[in-house]
Amino acid sequence: MWIVVREWHDNDVCVDNFVNPEEAQQFYDEVLEHTAATVYLAKVEEFAEGEE
């Protein structure tokens, strides 16, 4: 799984999930052009569900 994380100065965060790395890269590149947020592209190899 690939994720694109957008983080704004007020600590708002948005995470978008992708199965295909090419789609994630394309979304990442498009977001970088049009946002003031800090943007991260990452491959997630393992994750655990958090407790609520």
VENSULBEL-V352371 format. One record per pair of residues at least 6 apart in sequence whose ideal C-beta (glycine too) atoms are under 6 Angstrom apart, sorted by the first residue. I is the first residue (numbers start at 1). J is the second residue. D is the distance in Angstrom with one decimal. If there is no record, write none. Layout:
i=I j=J d=D
i=I j=J d=D
This chain:
i=1 j=17 d=6.0
i=1 j=44 d=4.7
i=2 j=18 d=4.4
i=2 j=21 d=5.3
i=2 j=24 d=3.7
i=2 j=43 d=5.6
i=3 j=15 d=5.5
i=3 j=17 d=5.6
i=3 j=42 d=5.4
i=3 j=44 d=5.7
i=4 j=16 d=4.7
i=4 j=24 d=5.9
i=4 j=27 d=5.4
i=4 j=28 d=5.0
i=4 j=41 d=5.6
i=5 j=15 d=5.2
i=5 j=40 d=4.4
i=6 j=14 d=4.6
i=6 j=37 d=4.2
i=6 j=39 d=5.4
i=7 j=13 d=5.1
i=7 j=37 d=5.8
i=7 j=38 d=4.7
i=8 j=37 d=4.9
i=18 j=24 d=3.8
i=28 j=41 d=4.4
i=31 j=39 d=5.4
i=32 j=39 d=5.6
